[in-house]
């Protein structure tokens, strides 16, 4: 599903050049649930941004679902993002003046879906994250966990090949973190490929594979036995 | 533009950002409102002054002669040009359709008038009966000169009110004999003139009599005309200037005077004076325009400012939209579409409201120099479009920049 070879990325900061990624080789197969770990500054977020086409690599190749991603212009990047990828952010990044349903329906708008179809699909995904009855609430009327679940529903709405989550539980307490992880696990059970950037050990161990980054290189990449989140009842 | 999905998206955004929408709309609507009201009152002042002026504006033309100062066709300067009866006859024939009242004037220089023991020096002029209307004189006793007096070379005079006071005191003047330079004339009328004492210390007698009695031959000192009314004041001014210039150049040609030699033959028309007044009005109008345009510029700056803030405020939203697959152009389109829609609606609201206000209060305004303030609809609607286009341009650049920011940077924005 994802294949990257010899990926380099550096940022210019004033007179200094910060070499963040120093040759990453990395493959993800369909249906995997991968945790990318590392301390801050290890390059894990940068890697995720490059995978998400939110940022560009300086060097190396990146193939997503058989498509070589290179020389992206804004237009093509936008189309690929819409077609291949779903994003979940630490800070949720919901649009504050749109209610939960509208937020979830937005990727579908950019896919050109009709209004009824959008709302129907969005409702379906809201049900999936257990927030059907919160559909008409604005983000600021939702708890952090609920917001993140809306964000997950939104990421799923465009039916992406890969779900990319950047510290999805970073802003949540452990109870709600586990709720979110439970949803992520269940989505993965349905066969969706998911990459999670995290620095929390317990969250990482709820995945099926942990990739450890340090100073821009992969120091460890191993499959683990997944810790299943206990089924909790949703609000 | 006709994408229903886009419209729905925009209406949702507008509905959910009422304050932002309201402020944008307010700045546009108030800009248009102020401009229309200003232009309306500018027009009102023009109307008002026109009205005041037209009430006593006489469309009078006077032509007179003097000494040539320019050598022309081999003739030396210093010639004294004299008009003749033939000049007058030719002119009134030539401009039959344009002239309303006409008269030539022969002036008797040492006009000493004596009645019994009283005497005084006055302007004594031989004129045609029309002269009464050219001078705007009205009779307080007796009658004015008529064509019978003219044809019969009658020795009759009409005296001004001042002359009457000087010579007769309060006694009956009609039918009395007054001596002018030793020749007896019968007083047939007394007139008053809105011009006051200066205009009332004159004595009129028939032109024919004056030329015969005072050895004038067929000489004419000057000529006075009034023009037939025109549909509008502006037309009247144009017509008046045109005719007085034509008459002047006609006479100059006839008397072999250089066209630029205004000391030999000159003319004056009262509407040209009026026109100066109008030029002043044009200046006032221009002033209103400048103020109005400044208002519009302020409005444009306001709209631009709000657009900048909107784009800034929405940078993160733009990042989110891009992360979930929005094309750059769809973002620019969304922002512009919304801003154009809001400015257009607000602009037209401001336009309608201000025009309605002018329509309602305009005719009821009773202030000197302001009559029926109104505004040209095309001008107003043009300004609305200028504002919309300016707002769109002002919104375009920040929107374009925002759409080019990498989504990762836009998302980092807090």
Interface residues (C-beta under 8 A of the other chain):
Chain A: X49 X52 X54 X55 X74 X75 X78 X79 X81 X82 X83 X87 X89 X93 X94 X95 X97 X98 X102 X106 X107 X109 X110 X111 X114 X115 X154 X158
Chain B: X5 X8 X9 X12 X13 X16 X17 X316 X317 X319 X320 X321 X322 X323 X324 X325 X326 X327 X328 X329 X330 X403 X404 X406 X407 X408 X411
